[in-house]
């Protein structure tokens, strides 16, 4: 019980530091930091399914797309003890765009992934794609404020160098939805990678396919990914 209290305090301290760091730069958000959800969460009036357990909002943000439309971004996370276990990144438009949305090439039409599906219509107003892939956990170029806040929050919480991600992109009429359900393989019993590089990574499809333990784990994630795809297809109306 005492250990659990220490973990809870550590989690709350991380959130308090994050809130303090964004201070006056924060603006009105539909999801408050620290809010907890089960089963689903509403983002921009869209019901997003969550995996089992309780999820905590740890970073939020909003920005203008290249088309000038407001886009909302949210991170929710779960802990396993004092280690980051799973997290979800959600990005979706708040304002309708009559011209549709550019197909996300990070997700759609990729072949160098563990599993996935991409529609063949290439219609910017009707897109459905998902992949199971590994992610190098670095901010990269020009990160959003929500991503910066998530990395700041998770710096001392065991964020892995490499995560496994079920990534989805949908576009329907003038709306889009991009989601990543991310998993820390260290929590599943795997050793963390020495770095966050993508090519040559132990979780790259060409490498992981030779490891039976990793293949079994990836098959479980694939099944989860297919189930989520079925649920997510109905989010955009």
N, C-alpha and C positions, 0 to 999 in steps of 0.2 A: 504493500500500500504506500509506504514511504517513497519507494522508487517511482511508483506511478505518479505521485504528487510532484516529484522533481521533474519528470518528463512533461507533465501538464504545464508546470511553471515555465519550463524552457520553451515550449510551444507558444505560450502566451507572451513571453518576453520578446520572442522573434516578431510576433504580430505588432506589439507595442512599438518596437524599434522601427518597423516598417511604416506604421501610421505616422510616427513622428517625423520620419525622413521625408514624407511627401507633403506634410503640413499644408501650407497655404496653396500649394500647387494643386491640391485635390479639388475636384468639382463634384457636383451631384451625381451619384451613381445609383442604379437600380438595385445593386447588390452591395450591402455594407460589408466591409472587411470583418472577418470573424463570424459571419453568419454561417449557420450549419444547415445542411440539407441531406435528405435521404431520398432515394428512388429517382428523383428528377429535380431540375432547377429551371426557373423561368429566366430567360435572357432575351431582351428585346421582344417580349411577348411570345417567345417560342419555348415550348416545353422540351427540355433536353434531358434524355435519359442518363442516369448515373448508374455505375456499378454498385454492388452491394456495400453496405456500411454507411457510415456518416462522413460527409464531406464538408470541408471548411473553406470559405472564400479567403484567399490569401493575397490576391492581387487583382486590381480592376483598372480599366482604362478606356479611353475613347479617342478616336482620331478621325480625320477626314481621309477618305480614299482618294486615289488619283482622279476619280470622277467627281469628287466633291461631296460624296455622301458620308454621313456619320456612320462609323463602325464601332461596335462595342466589343471589348475584349475582357475575358474573365479567366482567372486561374482558380481552381479548387484543388485541395490536396487531402491526402490521408497519410497518417503516420503509422509505423510499426515500432512501438516503443519510442525511442528518440531518433529514429531514422525515417526519412522521407520514403514512403512506400509506393504510392500511386498518385498521379495528378492528372488533371484534365485542363486543357486549354480550349477555350471557346471563342470564336470570332464570328460575328454576324452583323449584317447591316441593320441600322435603325430606320433608314430612309430608302424607299423604293427607288430602283434605278431602271427606267424603261428600256435602256439599251442592253441589259443583261450584265453578266460578270465574266471576266477573263478566266478561262480554264486554268486550274492550278496544276502546273506541270510538276510540282514537287510530289503530287499525289496521283494525278491522272496519267494514264498511258505509260507508266513505268514498268520495266521488265526486271530490273536488278533488285527485287524485293522478295520477301519470304512468301507473301500471298497477297491477293487483292483482286479487285475488279474495276474495270473502266468501261463506261458506255462507249458506243462507237458512233454516236450521232454528231459529236463535236458541236453541239448547239449551245451557245452561251446562255440561253434561257431554259435549258433543260439538261443538267449535268448530274451524273451520279458516279462517284469514284471512291475507292478506299484501298489502302495498302497496310500491310504489316511490315515494318521496317525498323532498323536501328537508327538511333539519333545520337550524334555527338553533342553532349550537353555544354555548348558554348553559346554566347549571345550572338555571335556573328556580326555582320555589318548592319548598321542603322537599326538597332533593336527598338521595339516599341517601349513606352514607359511601363506598361503592364509587365512585359518580359523582364525589364531591368528590375522592377520591384519583386518579381517572383524569384529571380536569381539572388537578389539581396536577402530576401527572406529565407531562402533555402541554403545559403552558403554554409551554415554551421549545422545543418540537419541531415547530413549524409547523402546529399544529391550525388548520383553516380556520374562517372565520366561518360558512360554510354547507357542509354535507356532503350527499351523496346516500345514502339509506338503503334497504335492502331489509329491511322490518320484518315479523315474523311473530308470530302469536298462535295457539296451539293449546290446547284443553282437552279432556281425555278422561277420563270417569268422575270421579275425584277429583284429577286432576293437571293442571298447566298448564305451558306453555313459551312464553316471550316472548324473541325474538332480534332483534337489529338487526345487520346486516352493513353497515358504513358505509365510504364511499369519499371520499377527498379529491380533489375535482375539479381542484385546482391541480396535483397530480401528473400528471393526465391532460392538462395543457396549457391549462387554463382560468384566467382571472383570478379571484382571490378576490373575493367580494362585499364591499361597503363596510361592511356590518353583518350582524347575525344575524336580522333581522326575517323573518317568514314571509310575510306578505301583501306583494305588491309586490316580492318577491325576484326577482332575475334567473333563478332556477331554479324559480320558481313555474310550474305547468303552463300558465297563460295567457300567460306571457312566453317561457318556453323553447321552446314549440311553434313560435315564429316564427324560431328559429335552427337552421339545418340541421346545424351542427356539434354542437350540444347534442342535437338529436334523434337523431343517429347514436350518440352516447355513451349516451343513455338507452335506445335499442333494445338495445345490448349489455348494459346492466344488467338490462333486462327479461328477456332470454334467460337470464341468470345467475339471476335471481330465480325464474323458472319451474322451472329445474333444481333449485335448492335446495328449492323447495316440495315437489317430488316426493320428495326425500330426507328432509325434515323430517317429512312426514306419518306416517312410521313410527317416529318417536322415542318417542312415548308409547304404551305398550302397553295 
